[in-house]
Amino acid sequence: MTDSKFNLWLVDDDEDDRAFFIEGLESLNVNFELEEFINGKEAVSFFEENVSVIPDMIFLDLNMPIMNGIECLDYIRTHERLKNVIIAMYSTSSSGQDIQCCYEKGANLYIIKPNRFQDLKNCMKKILSMNWPDFLCNFKKEDFILKA
């Protein structure tokens, strides 16, 4: 896919979902470094303690305790050093209301968590091989939801 190293954050309270996500990443020919967090507050605290660490992309679950995905997204989009980080909402929710809210709050992509490993792998491959500058410049709302 690429020789560059992806600095990724995964913010998800479900341990099984995190393990599945990591397994999908590891199955690809991708050079990555991953920070895992179990809620938005953990991710925010990590950033505040390590302000020089800016991820290339954050995969952000919607429904988490303490600080949910929307609250974390709000923080990210209002923080000067993080506001341009690519945010992929990564949730089991297919609610139109949830999707619309994430779109309006400034997420770049909405992914409904795949159940099958091959679907996850295809999804991750597509995301990590995207030409993000082009995607963001030519962004259309119909491209917001990534189909596995």
N, C-alpha and C positions, 0 to 999 in steps of 0.2 A: 504494500500500500504506500508507505512512505518511510523515509529514514529519519524524519524529524521526530522528536520525542514529544508526546502529548502529556501535558500536565492536567490531569482530570480530578475533579472532586465528585464524589457520589454522596448525596445527602438522602438517607433513607433509613427509617427506623426498623424495617423488616430484615432480619439477619439472613433469612433464606433468599430474599430478593437481591440483597447485596452479593451473596455468594454466587447466585445465578448470573448476575451482571458481570462479576469478575471472571467467572468461567467463560462467558461469552467473549470478553475482551481478550483473555489469554489464548483463546482458540484462533485469534486472528494474528496476522503477521504485522503487529503494531508495537512500536516502542512507546511505552507509556509509564507514567508514574501516577499513582492513584492515592488520594487521601479519602478516607471514609469517615462519615459523620452520621450519628444516629438521629439528629434533629438539626433544625436550622440554627439554634442557639450555639450548638457545638461548632458549626462551621463559622459562624460570626465570631465566636471567641477565638478560634484558631487564627482567623484572618487578623483580628485586632492584636494578637500576640506575635504575628509573623507578617507584618504589613508589606514586606517585600515579596511575598509569595503570592503571585497572581496566576490563577489557573487559566488554561486555554478554554476550558469548558466546564460547566457545572451541570450535573444531572441531579435534578431536584424533585424529590417526591412531594406530592401535594399534602397528604394527610399524615401528619406526624405530631407527637406530643411536644409540649414545651414551646416550640416555635415551629409552626407549620410552613409548608412550602410558599404560600402567598406572603406570609410575614417575612420570610427570608428573602424572597424575590424583591419585596419592597425595600428591604435594607440594601441589597445589592445594587438595585437601580438608582438609589439615592446616594450611594457612596462613590465619591469621585474616582477612586482607584479601581473600583470593580464594575462601574456602570457599563462598560463596553464588553465585559466578558460574555461569551455565548452561554445562554441558559436554555437547557433542554428540560422542560418539565417531564417527569417520568412517573406516571401514575396509573393505577388500575381504573381510575375514574374516566368514564366516557361521557360524563354529563356535559351537555352543551353549555350550561352555566359555568362550570369549572373551567372549561376550555376558553370560553369568552373572557372570563376574569383574568386568566393567565396571559392571554393575548393583550388585553388592555393594560396590564401591569408591566408589560415589556419583555415577556419571555420570547425567545427566538423560535422555539419549536415545542410541540407538544407530542409526546410519545405515550401511547397506551401500552403499558407493560405487556410484552409478548409472553405467552404461556409456553410456546414451543421453543426449544433451543435453537433450531435452525432459523426461526423468525427473529430471535434476539440477535443472532450472529449476523444475519442480513441487515438488520436495522443498524447495528453498531458499525458494520462495514460502510454502509451508506453515509452515516453521520460523520465518520472519521475521514472519509475520502471526499467530502463535499468541498467545493470551492466556496468557503464561507464569505469572503469579501463580495464575490459576485452574487451569492444568494441573498446577502443582506442588502446590497444595493438595488437588487431587482425583486425584492420581497413582495409576494402577493399573499393575501390572507389565506387563500386556498392551499398554500404550501405550508401553513402553520402546523397542521397535524401530519405527522409522519406515519404512514401506513406500513406495518410490518410485512 
